[in-house]
Amino acid sequence: MNKIRKDFWLLRPTELRRPFLQPIALAIVGAVFCGLILFMGIMDLRRIDNTLIGVLENRGLDIIGVVQRLAQENINTLVETHRGNRQESNASLPPAESSAQKLLVTALAELGREIDNTWKSDLLSREYLKKFTAEKGLWLVAVLNAEGKVVFQNRPLEPDNADDDSLSAGGRGTNRDFLSQLSAQKKIGFIALRRQDGSGTIVIALDPDGLRFWGAKVSIEKAMSELGGGQGLAYFVIMDQREMILGSAGQTPPKLIKTDIHLSQILKGAIKVYSRKIDFQDKKVLDIVTPLYLNNQIVGLARVGLDMTGTEKIIKENRNSILIFTFIVVITALLSIWLLYHDQNRHLAGIVEMERQLEKAERLSALGQLAAGVAHEIRNPLNAISMASQRLKREFQPVREEQTKDFETLTGVIRDEIRRLNGIIEEFLTFSKSRKLELRDYPVTEVLQKIVNLIKEEAVSRGITIHTRWGHAASVIPMDMDKLQQALLNLIKNAMESIAGEGSISISVENSSRDWIGIKIKDTGCGMSPDIIEHIFSPEYTTKEKGLGLGLALAHEIIRGHGGDIHVMSRQGYGTTFEVVLPRERATDKASKS
């Protein structure tokens, strides 16, 4: 069968040999589809990532905005207080009346204590004071002894009167004279801190830039203290344009790289906010940098680091969900495409098989018609040969006795072969005419009895015993008697031919149901294997050395023509049972009753 199918497939036109969908086309469609799904998954991940980062950015900007607003309020308080004091011609720093002012005085006092500790350690010098004031954003730091003389100062004071050199850089003059001269300096504020033992005084002076720096510093530190900790802050740092820290909270952040975050563009206000993910102390942190505005001017940078542990967890969960969903969709798509390809090609193979069977049926039909014509034409020469052989045997028998035996053997061979050829022709003619049925009601037991009477002598001669059991079955059914008799005869002959030596055949009629009658033909022959049973009703299949194998095919077609069916039960070495099931009524009669 596979050889026939392959040959038939190769004989088909090229366009019909192609699969319904080409594998390459399916692969391209699948790849495009899977690519689109993956692209959509990646876009969803980016969208979720950007959304969560946007939420964190807004949170960081809110924190910076709160600190910026509180710092601005503190600075406004310092400015108003300082203006009032300057109207009273007092150049000293404002007294500690508000919390911001207290913080400013406290911060400068801390600087004084630091200088005092250095003084006690005999490490104080003019160079030290120059470095100290540069780092702390101070204008002047002076150290006076108990007599009020200047011991160290980072810079000389310009005297108000050129003739008065009592307060020259050499350190001459009293404490009061030094403070009076310092008070005369325009736009300079100062604070004088006396040592607890009265052994000296430390004076810290701020120019306008220094006052703004320290005002902003204490205001921002106060705002940060009011803001409180927590809120997922890894660090919070505010710097001025000189990168001096105005306030900080949390841990020390990594140093900024100007080329990475475009510090110059941020300080100009060209970039409103810049954020990036960084690794900070074994965790992911969103680093947010934005300009800091005070008095409607950019005075520095605000830098916030927000812990992304929770955000990364959400992103990871969404990423896993999207990846799993994408994987399921891709697998489903690939499986659907494969099933589509397999199903369509299976249907195409079915169509090819149907076309092959149709072509085979047409070829067999044409062969049958040709065979019927040839068989009809052959019968006349066969009759002539048969009559000639009979006349030879009757009239031309040899005189010599030793030749008579050979003569009878040869004429017997001729007679037997003519009979076999005639049987083959009868099978062809019967098979070609088997489709035309004329149904009449007739007892099936009488048909079976005629067959038994016909083959009884042959069965006895072969040592085969025939058992019959008609029972009490109502056996009248619609049939074409001649054709049904031929079908049943073929089944019984097949049973006889399966018995090599002695054996038996049982023929019985039973009521299968109210609408069906069953005929069983059971033999004790050689039996059949499952492979043989599968093909016994095919016209081109036979296991006999002689004959065409049309007997069972003819029987099957006749019984199916009567609306019945044949069931075969066989086991190799244990015999075979054919069960013929026939309807008790015609299909048209059933339809009219219903």
Summary of the structure (lengths in Angstrom):
residues: 594
radius of gyration: 59.7
end to end distance: 43.6
largest distance: 188.4
contacts: 1696
relative contact order: 0.07
helix: 55%
strand: 19%
